[in-house]
Amino acid sequence: MGNTEMDQVDSQWTTLNYRYLMLAIDQVVACLKSEEISVPKPLNPPAAIEQLCQLFGLSQFERAIVLLVAGMELHNRLTALLPSIVSESSIARPTFSLASQYLPQMHWSAFTPESPLRRWLLIELGTASTVIHSPLRINERILHFLMGNAQLDAQLVGMVTRLSTDNQLSLPPSQQQLVTEIVTLFQRDSVSSVVQICGYDSATKQAIASAVCAELGVGLLSLTANILPTDFNQLNLLQTLWEREAMLENSLLLLDCDGVVDTHEGASTAPSPINAIAYILERCHESMLVFSRDRRSLRKRSAFSFEVTALTAFEQRQIWRQQLIEESKNREINDAIEKLVSHFNLSPLSIQTICAQSRSSSADSLLKCLWSTCLNHARPHIEELAQPIRTQSSWADLVLPDKEEQTLRTVITQVRQRAKVYEEWGFAKTGERGLGISALFSGASGTGKTLAAEVLSNELQLDLYRVDLSSVVSKYIGETEKNLRRIFDAAEIGGAILLFDEADALFGKRSEVKDSHDRYANMEVAYLLQRMESYRGLAILTTNLKNSLDQAFLRRLRFVVQFPFPDAAQRAEIWQQVFPKSAPTAGLSFQKLAKLNIPGGNIRNIALNAAFLAAEADLPVQMSHILQAAQSEYIKLERPLTEAETKAWS
């Protein structure tokens, strides 16, 4: 049936529904006047009042009360008749007292707080000395429903969103299998179910939820957990209205907890949505989908959990080729697809979006555009745990012995060729363990460990993130693992390079188990080892004290690069490279400067400070400026600047 025909059918039903409603209200008027009752002819689909009775299990008496209060808004005869009947009140409104006297099949349970009329807020009670004499009014959302209008309750606007179930994206086989399992679960269970869809990719989870609802033939009402009220009364009202809306619209509920980080508040008194989430999950009567990065435990009811795992390389490759069906005939584009699949772990929606954005590019710039757009889409949101490092550092900026430099180049080779070795040559078939590319950079402060990571990042054209260990390590049991998981899961999408600075602070020698604290500390190290071994990207650890690291930990790292203290020749080379070509210099002797017995990091500090001194004097950088800057740097290092280091400078 086309859209025009469907609109005509809906319009016809709306007209017939209104007539049915007016006739049903006439029945109530007849009861009040003790006249003969005329029963309206049933509709197909049923009239809204009959749907309401079916949804909420209303008795004939409760149905009559709904029609009575609705008639006060819609029926002139009823509004004119009521004042002559309601003599005990100056307000001409129906009451439970009136209903009990005039409406058939009266039962007292209809007046209780747990009755459908009051439990689901189908009617509203005004103020009076007793409940039975309280004036009654129909709820506005229910009145709209009776008229055939599907308007969201005004109190839910801005909090609850109707999500489209018209999924235009074709899900890959692994995710379609997930849809089938969830649909089967909902169809099999006779009671309401809580189904958790766990994982990091919110867009993919929403596509799966939409596909589930499409197969079930229901809508989807989403509520974001971050905006849940912490006041009990407000939370209870929100839950009731949300569930009622799902019943009225034949929809599944979706509680989106993706933006909620389940952390300990410590001494903070700020309200947390965690308790509100638990309250909703435990007390909800309707079937519900839950988005969450991690599985949430329920105490009073069971929940089914499904993990949305990353697409296989084959699935990603197929989606790329479907989206670039014409371009993929070009061998260069095909090779580029292999490279993209090797480095990025993207969802179907992300691939579709990236291709749409890049397709307008010329053939020459398409490859570059695809790569840069992938980086933007896959960039992890872990700023509170890791700091992005933007760099243009190249091999020319890094001064290392040949052996160490060759090791770094081997790291780059393995990152670039991992798809061929792991996938095409079959090394990944035995499992993910041991496939992660990890490296330890050890050496004194300032010897170039972070600079080397920047060079690798620039050479591979991948994002580099320095992990803030003070934010990762937590005194609360299990929190450190959660933080590490967030970092690895987020970074894995874009194959980002993770740089754990001063790694010995977190990955030191595992202690003997003397108490529970030692046991959990060792579990944190074990978890990190497992994640590094399966991480698709490159993880780099830096330490000033290699000997402080556990030997079992070192054995599971693929590369160990020692950054030695630079000798005089290497220091001279660093001094030659430290000043940009556009920086004015005069009379600098790099051989004399090399006598300063400091590593490259301190050399860069001195050069930068000397440049500021020269700029203030409006002069090129000279030996005198460097001497002044060196004196300040040595004071910071708590070392004396010896005569042997500055001899014959002037």
Phi, psi and omega in degrees: 000130181285170181297322181295316179295320179296320178297321179294318178297315179299318180296319179295317179297320180300318179294313180295324179296319180296318178297318179299317181297317180295321178292323178294323177292325176301326176301318180293318177301318180297322178297316180296329182263003181058041179257171179291140185264134176252125184269125179290154180285134182299151176255161174222110000298161183301153176297157185300324180295325179286324175297319180299315179298320180292317183296318188253006176063044182282139173282171178299323178294316179292324175300317181294324178296317178300315179295324179298311182286329175292322180298330178296336179268337192238339194244115183295320182298322182289317179295330177281329184281324191300317182303330180285342181264316184275085183271344185274359183223144176282346178261122183279074179232147176296155175223166174298327178299314178298315181298318182294334181276325192246336185268145185285161175056041181298139171215140188293332182299340178293342184265351186282158180300334181269001176292153180304325181300319183262325179300319182257013174055039177289329176233161180239139180262131174277187183269132176201170182291332178227158180296319187292339178256008179289133177295140183254142176222144178284142176294138186300317180298322180290324177298317178297321179298316180298331179275356178090016180257129182262065179264136178296140178306136185302328181285348179261348181298130182089349179245319180250137182238134171279116179267143180291138174254009177271082187280111180277350184266127177280119182283144176291164186306317183296322180280328176293327176296322177297317178302313181300318180294319181290318178300315179300320179297312180295321181289330184279322185283128178276343178254166180295142184238149170252119181244116179267129174251106188257152180145174186269333188271102183294321182297318179293319179298321179292322177296321178294316179298318179297319179294322177299312181295323179297318180290328178278345182073036181232167175272185182218119181248114186258136175233127181276126186295335181297336184258010178296133177289150178263347174287131186302312184297318179294320180295318179296319178296315180299315180299317181298313181294322180294314177296318180299320180297320179297322179291317181294326186258002183053059185233156169274149174271143175231115175260111185267104181258013186298326182274002183261122177260118184278084181240164179279137183277345182063232182274357182293141178258005180294137181294143179248144179282357185300312180295323178295321178297314180299320180298313181298313184294322183286327190257350184294135181266345184262157175297143189216141167261144179231126172266129179204143177291323178238157179294135178256134181272138176246143184266325190254353178210159181273151178225142178260132184243138177231132181262126176272101181272165180294153176295150173289161178301322179297316180296317178298317180300318180296319180293317177303315183290327176294321181284330180247049189299322179280315183295330185291351175290340177280130184297324180296321179293320178299317177295322179295322178299318178299320180292319179297316180295326180294321187261330187246146181240078192259155177279164177303318180295319179296317179297317179299316181294316181298317180295320179296321180287328186270342187297334180284350180286156176290163182301324182291325184261000183298316182299314180296320181294319179300316182294311182295323179291323175299317179301316181296317182289327186267359184298122186287149178258079182228035186299331180284346181245341183213148183252123177290140178244115177264128187214154172237020183295143181233178180301331181295336181276349187251123179249111182218157171299156185302320184297315181292321179296321179295324177297318179297320179292329176293322176302314180299317180300317182292323177296318182289324187259010185295326181297316181296314184289315184284314187270301185292319183269358169084012181290342181273353185292337182277357180128170184277341184298132177085001182269346179291142179260112184232151182216146174249125174255114181240147180157168181294160180301135177089004183273000172110016183295310180292322178299320178297320177297322177295321178297316178298318180299315181292320181292323181272350183058045178237152179292147178240130179235127174270121183280129178275100185296330180294335178274337183279313185284130181232148177284345181276137182299128177088345184288323180299316178298320178298317180295318178296320179297316179302318181295309183294317181298317181290318183289332185297329183300320183249011179059032183297152175274126180257126181246108177268098182286144180049057188296338181297340178294329180253327188247040179288184181300130178291133186274164170291145183281102177255335178209180183295329180297316178298319182298315181287328176297319178293326178295325178297316179296317180297321179294318179298317179302316181296317181291322179294325181288337181252357183291132183285339181266200180252126177247127182242131176248137175241146178209146173271344186231082182301324183292346180278351181275145179296134181297325177297327177291315182298323182296336183266005174266140184280324182231141171232120182243120178268125178260102185284159173294129186293138175279183185299318181297318180291324178295322178297319179296320178297317179299323180294328184266347190286334180267126177299155181299331182277354180276126181286132177227158179209126172069027181279133176249106184291332177293320177291319180297328181294346178288343174294116188274071183221155179280177186299325181298318178288326176299318179295321178298315181295316181299317181293315180294323177296323179297321178294320178298317180293320180296321179295325179274359182056046180228159171291161180291125182236173182300326181296321178294320180293323178298315180296317179293324179295321179299319179293320181293321180291327175297319178297324180278355183058044178232147176279141175273107189280161179293327180297330181281335185241013182296136177064028176286327185266000000 
